């Protein structure tokens, strides 16, 4: 064996040894596994309840009877039907939602938000979600009525446009509904981060902080927005509890997304997935006329079928979308390591975030495929060790 080959094998062996010597807090990992297990169970219970309700409406005459009571024009009748359905499902799910989103995070120390504040946030999120959903339902049934063969394509274009507007507004207007955003104060840290951005060749107008500590004990960093609204956002919990070197690595990761144009790339991939979903939903609606006693694809009684088909399609599209998201996150991790040249700081950052946010170091494979859009802690630490040893490609 050549000397070069031997050295490469030795470096890989050292990576495996050093990886085994990287330790998380055992108690926090135990809690993370418990929390993840409980949230998974609750998610499947929610899915089961939702599917059961839609199937009941589909397989009984309840949907036809409800649609028969609604004598408004089809688009408005569909919107009213959806609101009734959403209200009924909301009442059924309310105890489960309270337990999942309020009780559990408090029990596991991830939240200290007061009940009144949590209810206010839920109300704002619900109002925004219902407004967007009702507008989409009205537009969809108007298109089905007036553009029978190509309604799905125009509906996709509308969803795409709305998604683009939301992406522009997310780091400014929408996030401000729930948290306070402020520019990062001038000082040594801001200067250090500005130098990092300059080395990367990225012109960042400003870095913002979000007062996550007002409601949560977790930490996070993100790149959001498009064009003039694009900004890097760091949580105040990270600024208080992480070293400048660790924050620098976090910024380097976000700069990686910026350099790779990841927001546009991910938006484009999701747009393609939505186009496929709407096309298949149209085929399912046509098939539903044969399966169920509906009077054409525009029959309001078929709304539960449309909702269930779309939900199923988006569920099955999640694994490939998650895989692509993990792929671009790995690329951003590599850029973070190269820009910061600080694998120890990278490992410390990931260890702190994993412990603080109660994330499992290595989730079970099926959960990773279905739900995880970021690499696991073990994968990210392995990458840092490989960078340090000079063996990653």
C-alpha positions, 0 to 999 in steps of 0.5 A: 500500500502506498504512503498516501493510501495509508495516510487516507485510511488512517485519517478516516480511522481518526475521524471515526474515533474522534466522532465516538468521543463527541458527547452530548448531554445524556440527560438532554438526549433522553428527554429529546427522545421522549419529546420526539416520540410524544410529538410523533404520536400526537402527529399521527393521532391528528392525521388519523382524526382528520382522515376519519372525518374526511372519510366520514363525509365522503362515505356517508351522505353528510357531505351531500346534505351539507352542500345542499344547505348551501345555496350561495354561488359555488365558490362562496358555498365552497368557502362556507363549507370549508369554514364549517369543516375547519371549525368542526375539526378545530373544536375536535382538535383543540385539546390535542393542539393545546397539549401538543403546542403548549403543555409539552413544550412547557413540560420539557422546558422549551417554552415559558410563554404565558397562556394568554400570549400563546392563545393570541399567537394561535389566533393570529396564525389561525386568522392568517391561515383561514384567510389564505385558505378561504381565498384559495378555495374561492379561486379554485372553485371559480376556476373549476366553474369557468376553466374546467380543463386548466383550472389546476394550472391557474390555481398553481400559478395563484399559489405560486404567486402567494407563496412568493409574496409570503416569502418576501413578507416573512422576515419583515411583516409576518415575523413581526406579528409574533416577535420583535425584530431589531438590527444587531447592535454595533460592536465587536460581534457585528464587526466580526460578522461583517468581516466574515461576510466580506471575506465570503464576498457577500454584501449584507445590508444588515443582520437582525435579532429576534427576541425568541427568549420572550417565549422560548428557550430554544436558539436559532439562526436563519436566512429569510426573504427575497431581494431587498427583504433578504436578511440574516436573523439570529435569535437573542438566545444565541447571542446571549449563550453562544461564543463569538466563534460559534455565532460566526460559524452560524453566520457562515452557514447562512452565508452558504445558503446565500452563496448557493442561492438556496432560497430560490432553488428550494422555492423552485423545487417546491413549485415543481412539487406543487405543480405535480400535486395540482395536476394529480389532484385534477385527475383525482377529482375526475376519478372522484366523480366515478367513485362518488355520486357527485355532479361533476368536479365542481360539486361542493360535496366533493370538497373533502375528497379534494382536501384529502387528495391534496393532503395525501399528495403533499404527504408523499412529496415530503420525503423527496423535498426533505431529501433535497433540503438535507442536501442543500443543508450539507452544502451550507455546512461545508461552506460554513466549515470552509469560511470559518475554518473552525471545525471545533467551533462548528461541532460546539455550535451543533452540540449546543443547538442539539442539547438546547433545542432537544433534538435527537442526535440520530432519529430513526430512519423513517422519521428522518425520511418523512419529517427531517429537512436537516442532517442529523447531529451525527452526520454534521459532526462527522462532516466537521471531523472529516474537514479537520482531517482533510478527508471529505469531498 
